[in-house]
Amino acid sequence: MTVIASAMLTGYSSCDDVDYTTSSRNVLDFSSDTVSFDTVFTGVGTSTYTLKVYNRHDKALLISSIRLGKGQDSYFRLNVDGQKGFNFSDITLRENDSMYIFIGMNMPQQDSDEPVFVKDSLVFMTNGVMQDVKLLSHGWDALPLHGLSIESDTVFSGKKPIIIYDSLVVKENATLTCEQGTKMFFHGKSFLRVDGKIIMNGTLTEPVTLRGDRTDYLFSYLPYDRVPGQWSGVNIGCNSFDNVLNHVDIHGSDYGIICDSSDMTRQKMTLNNCRISNTTGNGIEMTDCKADFINCELSNAGGSCIDMTGGNCRFIHCTMANYYTWGIRFGVALSLRNITDEKIVHPITEAAIINCIIAGNGEDEISGQVSEDKTVAYNYRFYNSLITSIQPESGDVNACIWEKDDNFMLIDKDNYLYDFRLDSLSKAIGIGNMEYAQNYPTDRNGRSRLDDGAPDAGCYEWRPNDKAE
């Protein structure tokens, strides 16, 4: 950073032969009047913010001073003209030119469970006129974990965010329980490996969140939280069973959850009211697993939202929507196969898709790979669902609409914003099977499915006054 700043600002130091303006009407302009770092973790240095300073006049300006309002007590840090410090003086900015100031922040622990608001100002004095740029942030005390292995039953609370470096491993015979509001921020290529068991008890208002640890922006309009591939994902080992995830949000990773080949007679995992979204690879990848997905949004994967090889799985009131646009998409919304490319068979004893939506960019969002050996099970059920695909000629299919329908509340591919609640034109409205809806009477957002007597397909129930968020 210092080398760049020095190279860009060379020539701005005071020179005797420069023609200066001394008028108090001639002052500086800035690329922004406020620099906000949003929420930062205490004890962790931020990325660098670049502030551009302009002289839009026909003569040079002599900036008498540039300083942090709180001086050396400030949590903010400056780099001006290749130099780090808190106070700088007599800097020349030539006519119709500009310069860069690099701003960072490193905030110490605040001994608080809640984010602490921090403010300062960057103060400029030019031709006797004082100008300032506001510096704002929230500092949040976090618990850093470096390559932790959990060997006995452990509880994570939702009081403070947890930053995972390298890995978090739940060993066999150990259970990790995450209370409501638990937030795990994964650094770089870190991951969660489960060989024991995980119980994640989020709620509608306080979900359990697993995401990358970057809280800054890739571009001014695009926070890193919308960028996939920020961390690796969750691996559930072959001997891990009875994992339960309630109101869990996993996003921005290489993959969502990968379940190793397992025992189909035992429940591998149950996901209720979860969102697995925005992965560079598969959202959910399972081999020979028994699993249930209820009221889940499974969306936007560079691979497939669901990649199921063998197994026994139920998807009830789920929205599988693949509108991934970060790169070349090599998957679909739902992939079902009972044989691999290596010709290894994996029977699908049941794949039940009931009251669901399967949608995406493509014209066909279901892919299948079926063994030529007809004795290898490939059993599926499609009931009361809206599906972007071609209706199969045989199989257990009932009351489905087989056509492309992109009528969701928001699909903004330019800004990577998606809201998969239903638009008023969606054909998913009112097509759900009441018997199943009565077993799951509220949607992912806690809305009743039974009020109007006609439950909708997918994990979100439509309401006339809904607006995009």
MIBABA-169441 format. One line per field, with one value per residue (C-alpha): residue number from 1; residue in three letters; x, y, z. Coordinates in steps of 0.001 Angstrom, whole numbers, always signed. Example, Ala and Ser with C-alpha at 12.3 -4.5 7.8 and 13.67 -1.06 7.14 Angstrom:
residues 2
i	[1; 2]
aa	[ALA; SER]
u	[+12300; +13670]
v	[-4500; -1060]
w	[+7800; +7140]
//
This chain:
residues 469
i	[1; 2; 3; 4; 5; 6; 7; 8; 9; 10; 11; 12; 13; 14; 15; 16; 17; 18; 19; 20; 21; 22; 23; 24; 25; 26; 27; 28; 29; 30; 31; 32; 33; 34; 35; 36; 37; 38; 39; 40; 41; 42; 43; 44; 45; 46; 47; 48; 49; 50; 51; 52; 53; 54; 55; 56; 57; 58; 59; 60; 61; 62; 63; 64; 65; 66; 67; 68; 69; 70; 71; 72; 73; 74; 75; 76; 77; 78; 79; 80; 81; 82; 83; 84; 85; 86; 87; 88; 89; 90; 91; 92; 93; 94; 95; 96; 97; 98; 99; 100; 101; 102; 103; 104; 105; 106; 107; 108; 109; 110; 111; 112; 113; 114; 115; 116; 117; 118; 119; 120; 121; 122; 123; 124; 125; 126; 127; 128; 129; 130; 131; 132; 133; 134; 135; 136; 137; 138; 139; 140; 141; 142; 143; 144; 145; 146; 147; 148; 149; 150; 151; 152; 153; 154; 155; 156; 157; 158; 159; 160; 161; 162; 163; 164; 165; 166; 167; 168; 169; 170; 171; 172; 173; 174; 175; 176; 177; 178; 179; 180; 181; 182; 183; 184; 185; 186; 187; 188; 189; 190; 191; 192; 193; 194; 195; 196; 197; 198; 199; 200; 201; 202; 203; 204; 205; 206; 207; 208; 209; 210; 211; 212; 213; 214; 215; 216; 217; 218; 219; 220; 221; 222; 223; 224; 225; 226; 227; 228; 229; 230; 231; 232; 233; 234; 235; 236; 237; 238; 239; 240; 241; 242; 243; 244; 245; 246; 247; 248; 249; 250; 251; 252; 253; 254; 255; 256; 257; 258; 259; 260; 261; 262; 263; 264; 265; 266; 267; 268; 269; 270; 271; 272; 273; 274; 275; 276; 277; 278; 279; 280; 281; 282; 283; 284; 285; 286; 287; 288; 289; 290; 291; 292; 293; 294; 295; 296; 297; 298; 299; 300; 301; 302; 303; 304; 305; 306; 307; 308; 309; 310; 311; 312; 313; 314; 315; 316; 317; 318; 319; 320; 321; 322; 323; 324; 325; 326; 327; 328; 329; 330; 331; 332; 333; 334; 335; 336; 337; 338; 339; 340; 341; 342; 343; 344; 345; 346; 347; 348; 349; 350; 351; 352; 353; 354; 355; 356; 357; 358; 359; 360; 361; 362; 363; 364; 365; 366; 367; 368; 369; 370; 371; 372; 373; 374; 375; 376; 377; 378; 379; 380; 381; 382; 383; 384; 385; 386; 387; 388; 389; 390; 391; 392; 393; 394; 395; 396; 397; 398; 399; 400; 401; 402; 403; 404; 405; 406; 407; 408; 409; 410; 411; 412; 413; 414; 415; 416; 417; 418; 419; 420; 421; 422; 423; 424; 425; 426; 427; 428; 429; 430; 431; 432; 433; 434; 435; 436; 437; 438; 439; 440; 441; 442; 443; 444; 445; 446; 447; 448; 449; 450; 451; 452; 453; 454; 455; 456; 457; 458; 459; 460; 461; 462; 463; 464; 465; 466; 467; 468; 469]
aa	[MET; THR; VAL; ILE; ALA; SER; ALA; MET; LEU; THR; GLY; TYR; SER; SER; CYS; ASP; ASP; VAL; ASP; TYR; THR; THR; SER; SER; ARG; ASN; VAL; LEU; ASP; PHE; SER; SER; ASP; THR; VAL; SER; PHE; ASP; THR; VAL; PHE; THR; GLY; VAL; GLY; THR; SER; THR; TYR; THR; LEU; LYS; VAL; TYR; ASN; ARG; HIS; ASP; LYS; ALA; LEU; LEU; ILE; SER; SER; ILE; ARG; LEU; GLY; LYS; GLY; GLN; ASP; SER; TYR; PHE; ARG; LEU; ASN; VAL; ASP; GLY; GLN; LYS; GLY; PHE; ASN; PHE; SER; ASP; ILE; THR; LEU; ARG; GLU; ASN; ASP; SER; MET; TYR; ILE; PHE; ILE; GLY; MET; ASN; MET; PRO; GLN; GLN; ASP; SER; ASP; GLU; PRO; VAL; PHE; VAL; LYS; ASP; SER; LEU; VAL; PHE; MET; THR; ASN; GLY; VAL; MET; GLN; ASP; VAL; LYS; LEU; LEU; SER; HIS; GLY; TRP; ASP; ALA; LEU; PRO; LEU; HIS; GLY; LEU; SER; ILE; GLU; SER; ASP; THR; VAL; PHE; SER; GLY; LYS; LYS; PRO; ILE; ILE; ILE; TYR; ASP; SER; LEU; VAL; VAL; LYS; GLU; ASN; ALA; THR; LEU; THR; CYS; GLU; GLN; GLY; THR; LYS; MET; PHE; PHE; HIS; GLY; LYS; SER; PHE; LEU; ARG; VAL; ASP; GLY; LYS; ILE; ILE; MET; ASN; GLY; THR; LEU; THR; GLU; PRO; VAL; THR; LEU; ARG; GLY; ASP; ARG; THR; ASP; TYR; LEU; PHE; SER; TYR; LEU; PRO; TYR; ASP; ARG; VAL; PRO; GLY; GLN; TRP; SER; GLY; VAL; ASN; ILE; GLY; CYS; ASN; SER; PHE; ASP; ASN; VAL; LEU; ASN; HIS; VAL; ASP; ILE; HIS; GLY; SER; ASP; TYR; GLY; ILE; ILE; CYS; ASP; SER; SER; ASP; MET; THR; ARG; GLN; LYS; MET; THR; LEU; ASN; ASN; CYS; ARG; ILE; SER; ASN; THR; THR; GLY; ASN; GLY; ILE; GLU; MET; THR; ASP; CYS; LYS; ALA; ASP; PHE; ILE; ASN; CYS; GLU; LEU; SER; ASN; ALA; GLY; GLY; SER; CYS; ILE; ASP; MET; THR; GLY; GLY; ASN; CYS; ARG; PHE; ILE; HIS; CYS; THR; MET; ALA; ASN; TYR; TYR; THR; TRP; GLY; ILE; ARG; PHE; GLY; VAL; ALA; LEU; SER; LEU; ARG; ASN; ILE; THR; ASP; GLU; LYS; ILE; VAL; HIS; PRO; ILE; THR; GLU; ALA; ALA; ILE; ILE; ASN; CYS; ILE; ILE; ALA; GLY; ASN; GLY; GLU; ASP; GLU; ILE; SER; GLY; GLN; VAL; SER; GLU; ASP; LYS; THR; VAL; ALA; TYR; ASN; TYR; ARG; PHE; TYR; ASN; SER; LEU; ILE; THR; SER; ILE; GLN; PRO; GLU; SER; GLY; ASP; VAL; ASN; ALA; CYS; ILE; TRP; GLU; LYS; ASP; ASP; ASN; PHE; MET; LEU; ILE; ASP; LYS; ASP; ASN; TYR; LEU; TYR; ASP; PHE; ARG; LEU; ASP; SER; LEU; SER; LYS; ALA; ILE; GLY; ILE; GLY; ASN; MET; GLU; TYR; ALA; GLN; ASN; TYR; PRO; THR; ASP; ARG; ASN; GLY; ARG; SER; ARG; LEU; ASP; ASP; GLY; ALA; PRO; ASP; ALA; GLY; CYS; TYR; GLU; TRP; ARG; PRO; ASN; ASP; LYS; ALA; GLU]
u	[+0; +2818; +4535; +1319; +554; +4064; +4042; +660; +1327; +4861; +4982; +2337; +4874; +5372; +7444; +8631; +7736; +4109; +1388; -1012; -4485; -5023; -8713; -10928; -13449; -11038; -11122; -11126; -13702; -13945; -15154; -17317; -18231; -18433; -16247; -18105; -16495; -19849; -19203; -15625; -14292; -12192; -8545; -8750; -7400; -9758; -9161; -8151; -10662; -9544; -10672; -10041; -9310; -9800; -8470; -10912; -9337; -6919; -4217; -2536; -3823; -1582; -3241; -1972; -2888; -4570; -5257; -7448; -9797; -8887; -5215; -3269; -6331; -8176; -8903; -8543; -5236; -4021; -1529; -854; +1883; +3335; +3579; +1635; +557; -2126; -1173; +311; +1187; +1953; +874; +554; -2267; -1725; -4390; -7140; -5531; -6399; -4759; -5568; -5702; -5774; -7761; -7810; -9004; -7909; -10177; -9262; -11611; -14558; -15805; -19319; -21629; -23176; -21500; -20023; -20456; -17224; -16795; -13989; -13256; -10548; -9904; -8439; -7276; -6882; -6660; -7922; -11008; -11596; -13308; -13936; -14850; -16713; -15266; -17803; -17835; -19227; -16705; -17817; -15944; -15453; -14207; -11389; -10950; -7871; -8075; -10280; -11212; -14275; -13897; -16766; -20249; -19963; -22414; -21885; -23975; -25283; -23746; -20596; -19618; -17183; -14395; -13174; -9595; -8418; -11068; -13610; -13861; -16512; -14989; -16865; -19041; -19111; -22081; -21811; -24972; -25439; -27959; -30229; -28381; -25020; -22938; -19902; -17660; -15247; -11920; -10467; -10760; -11759; -14466; -16668; -16111; -18629; -17735; -19876; -23158; -24401; -27619; -28283; -31285; -31867; -35203; -37072; -35771; -32386; -31126; -27809; -25565; -22498; -20795; -17445; -15644; -15291; -17693; -16397; -17213; -15855; -17335; -19207; -22538; -21483; -20669; -18538; -21479; -23096; -19966; -19647; -16459; -15537; -14967; -15127; -18344; -19686; -18575; -20594; -18693; -19944; -20448; -22308; -26081; -29096; -27830; -30586; -30538; -33386; -33406; -29829; -28414; -25341; -24100; -21128; -19069; -17503; -20227; -23017; -23144; -21398; -22532; -20258; -21622; -23611; -26092; -29502; -31332; -30328; -31336; -28368; -29785; -32975; -33161; -36109; -36569; -32999; -31384; -28383; -27408; -24777; -22139; -19565; -20158; -23109; -25425; -26260; -24285; -25338; -24364; -26516; -28051; -31390; -32412; -35434; -35695; -38717; -39444; -35965; -34628; -31893; -30697; -28015; -25266; -22489; -23114; -26558; -28685; -29319; -26971; -28349; -26542; -28570; -30374; -33750; -34688; -37842; -38237; -41476; -42361; -38883; -37803; -34946; -34023; -30794; -30129; -26377; -24560; -21077; -19529; -20311; -23009; -22398; -25393; -29155; -31634; -32058; -29768; -30815; -28728; -28414; -25104; -21880; -19624; -17457; -20467; -20876; -24552; -26318; -30012; -32467; -35025; -37007; -36708; -39944; -40549; -43825; -45284; -41995; -40702; -37871; -36756; -33750; -32070; -32299; -35166; -34725; -33683; -33718; -30944; -30812; -28391; -30046; -28404; -29193; -29701; -33409; -33025; -31199; -33862; -34645; -37809; -39159; -42367; -43317; -46508; -48163; -45052; -44089; -41189; -39007; -38512; -40165; -42802; -41522; -43428; -43689; -43236; -45139; -46183; -49313; -50771; -47580; -47131; -44273; -43202; -40696; -41909; -39563; -42211; -40341; -40295; -36800; -34174; -31536; -28579; -26636; -26506; -26757; -29940; -32601; -35881; -37502; -40849; -43629; -44738; -48486; -48126; -46510; -48276; -47071; -49825; -52522; -51237; -49965; -51384; -53382; -52617; -48903; -49413; -51355; -48283; -46207; -48741; -46337; -43824; -40142; -41099; -43667; -46728; -49762; -50334; -53859; -55531; -56736; -57430; -55008; -51361; -48664; -45794; -42324; -41062; -42725; -46468; -47645; -49451; -51057; -49106; -45650; -42839; -39234; -36715]
v	[+0; +2422; +1896; +2598; +5702; +7063; +6530; +8138; +11153; +12018; +15679; +16832; +18079; +21824; +23511; +27134; +27710; +26559; +29152; +28801; +30180; +31624; +32423; +30980; +30190; +27688; +24534; +20760; +18331; +14703; +11460; +11015; +13062; +9928; +6827; +3927; +607; -909; -3567; -4623; -7252; -5927; -6923; -7621; -5033; -3879; -3666; -252; +2378; +4836; +8453; +10649; +14349; +16820; +20273; +21490; +24938; +26489; +27079; +24784; +24383; +24163; +21881; +23218; +20101; +16711; +15080; +12634; +14446; +12191; +12091; +9198; +8071; +7298; +3724; +4814; +4822; +6971; +6727; +10042; +10582; +7177; +7976; +6544; +8819; +10879; +14400; +15691; +19257; +21412; +19124; +20591; +19487; +20901; +22548; +20304; +17296; +14751; +12598; +9441; +8947; +5385; +4761; +1650; +714; -1557; -1477; -3132; -5280; -3344; -5825; -5728; -8361; -5751; -3783; -494; +2619; +4475; +7798; +10188; +12691; +13376; +17121; +19255; +22866; +24742; +28510; +28992; +26849; +23674; +20729; +17263; +13776; +11681; +8284; +5783; +2162; -381; -2542; -5991; -8178; -11615; -14978; -16163; -19944; -21329; -24942; -25989; -29661; -30263; -33571; -33301; -31810; -28057; -25155; -22006; -19055; -16210; -13498; -12812; -13605; -16467; -16210; -19573; -19728; -22850; -25295; -26247; -30018; -31834; -35181; -38469; -38865; -35088; -32783; -29110; -27224; -23717; -21577; -19084; -16113; -17888; -16283; -18077; -16109; -18304; -16883; -17689; -21387; -22477; -25102; -26967; -30730; -32855; -36412; -36226; -34284; -30728; -29288; -25740; -24146; -20869; -19081; -16908; -13700; -15068; -17598; -19404; -17955; -19420; -17046; -15552; -13133; -10203; -7430; -4897; -4321; -5769; -2763; +220; -1471; -5038; -6291; -9405; -11032; -11416; -12963; -16786; -18698; -16753; -19952; -23698; -25036; -27789; -31452; -34136; -37409; -40906; -41825; -38641; -38972; -37146; -33680; -31081; -27578; -25199; -21708; -21886; -19636; -20925; -18776; -17379; -20591; -23021; -25530; -25553; -29008; -32151; -35412; -38401; -41806; -43136; -45639; -45012; -46696; -43867; -40214; -38218; -34751; -32748; -29164; -26987; -23400; -23162; -21251; -22654; -20148; -18621; -21341; -21793; -25569; -27650; -26262; -29676; -32739; -36131; -39713; -42552; -40362; -40235; -36613; -34331; -30744; -28767; -25112; -24594; -22195; -23940; -21391; -20092; -22679; -22866; -26596; -27888; -26593; -30263; -32992; -36360; -39594; -42486; -42151; -41533; -37858; -35796; -32203; -30647; -26995; -26214; -23641; -24861; -21874; -21719; -18296; -18363; -15818; -15478; -17737; -20719; -22780; -26506; -27781; -27408; -26867; -30610; -33454; -37059; -40085; -43719; -44291; -42297; -41572; -44424; -46778; -47254; -47749; -45929; -46834; -43985; -45630; -42397; -38813; -37120; -33600; -32345; -28813; -27537; -25114; -26116; -23137; -21415; -19779; -22887; -24437; -27722; -27530; -31275; -33592; -37346; -40171; -43588; -46996; -49291; -51986; -51621; -53497; -50475; -48353; -44928; -43991; -40460; -38628; -35216; -33914; -30484; -28671; -26003; -27427; -26002; -29274; -31795; -34027; -37618; -40197; -42506; -42485; -41222; -37742; -35872; -32345; -30629; -27713; -28428; -25100; -22314; -19672; -16947; -14946; -14289; -11060; -10035; -11403; -8680; -10336; -7078; -6430; -10104; -9492; -12189; -12490; -15865; -15029; -15298; -12588; -12245; -13857; -17050; -20268; -21737; -19854; -22174; -25436; -27050; -30233; -29358; -32631; -31905; -28205; -29113; -30966; -27819; -25032; -22069; -21052; -20182; -16674; -17879; -17129; -19374; -21608; -22422; -19006; -18956; -22679; -23048; -23468; -22325; -24430; -23522; -22331; -18898; -18205; -15349; -12300; -9560; -6693; -8250; -6026; -6869; -6546]
w	[+0; +870; -2473; -4372; -2344; -2746; -6492; -6939; -4724; -5816; -6732; -4252; -1675; -1370; -4107; -4174; -7830; -7580; -8275; -5330; -4827; -1371; -1743; +969; -1766; -3299; -1232; -1683; -3012; -1911; -3439; -348; +2698; +4836; +5067; +6659; +7552; +8525; +11180; +11880; +14253; +17094; +16965; +13216; +10790; +8071; +4368; +3087; +2039; -644; -345; -3374; -2794; -5674; -6512; -9166; -9457; -11966; -9361; -6874; -3331; -287; +2241; +5554; +7468; +7217; +10564; +12432; +14779; +17713; +16830; +18258; +20243; +17020; +15972; +12346; +10461; +7559; +4733; +2970; +409; +1237; +4935; +7842; +10639; +12350; +11273; +8002; +6959; +3905; +1098; -2378; -4633; -8098; -10204; -11621; -10001; -7352; -4697; -2764; +977; +2283; +5445; +7608; +11049; +13886; +16892; +20216; +22266; +23688; +26319; +24909; +23463; +21165; +18351; +19591; +17431; +16656; +14905; +14079; +11346; +8824; +9094; +6285; +6596; +3303; +2866; +6410; +5746; +7725; +5981; +7313; +6152; +8690; +9649; +10968; +12050; +14463; +16299; +17400; +19846; +18318; +19516; +17214; +16861; +15138; +13960; +16875; +17374; +19546; +21393; +23901; +23890; +23356; +23115; +21041; +22164; +20069; +22249; +20217; +16646; +16159; +13572; +12274; +11028; +9174; +10423; +13043; +13532; +15572; +16501; +16727; +19849; +20335; +19689; +18809; +19706; +18318; +20153; +18407; +16960; +16677; +13932; +12541; +10183; +8233; +7097; +3678; +2867; +6361; +6859; +9329; +9511; +11409; +12384; +15508; +15411; +15025; +16439; +15236; +16909; +15120; +15144; +12651; +14242; +15343; +12803; +13013; +10301; +8592; +6146; +5131; +7437; +5032; +6000; +3460; -208; -3435; -5256; -3889; -4627; -3849; -334; -77; +1682; -1759; -3300; -3434; -2664; +496; +2519; +1917; +3464; +5738; +5482; +7268; +7613; +6857; +10544; +11491; +11959; +13400; +12514; +12895; +11435; +12298; +10772; +9543; +6816; +4963; +2097; +191; +231; -2248; -1354; +1190; +2780; +1536; +3114; +2687; +1634; +4537; +5974; +4366; +7248; +9633; +9466; +8229; +8676; +8932; +7709; +8724; +7512; +6242; +3399; +1535; -1117; -3385; -3662; -6415; -6353; -5168; -2540; -1051; -2149; -772; -1466; -85; +2610; +4359; +4816; +5099; +3860; +5060; +4221; +2801; +185; -1810; -4311; -6682; -7022; -9600; -9448; -8504; -5670; -4797; -6005; -4847; -5660; -4260; -970; +575; +747; +1154; +26; +1267; +635; -663; -3252; -5439; -7596; -9562; -11101; -10465; -12648; -11114; -13726; -15897; -14198; -14600; -12665; -12303; -9517; -8863; -9908; -9232; -10183; -9208; -10987; -11171; -14130; -12824; -13211; -9469; -8628; -5798; -5460; -4962; -2711; -2647; -3840; -2792; -4100; -2655; -2740; -4143; -6757; -9094; -11200; -12725; -15693; -17837; -19738; -17849; -14199; -13449; -14544; -14070; -14572; -14574; -14543; -17437; -14830; -14073; -10807; -9357; -7663; -9105; -7264; -7319; -6479; -7832; -6205; -6420; -7578; -10117; -12132; -14892; -16735; -19041; -17494; -17284; -19275; -16284; -12542; -9531; -10717; -9671; -9951; -11082; -13482; -15874; -17303; -16830; -14403; -13113; -11289; -8072; -6102; -7256; -9628; -10040; -11758; -12112; -8371; -7312; -5331; -5120; -3278; -3957; -2444; -5000; -7346; -7909; -11374; -10094; -10999; -7713; -5894; -4597; -6113; -2897; -1428; +1699; +3483; +3500; +4211; +7368; +8611; +8005; +8489; +8396; +5729; +6153; +7284; +9802; +7664; +7786; +4772; +5824; +5956; +2354; +1991; -920; +125; -2291; -3586; -2346; +1019; +864; +1011; -1184; +199; -1954; -381; -588; -1838; -2744; +81]
//
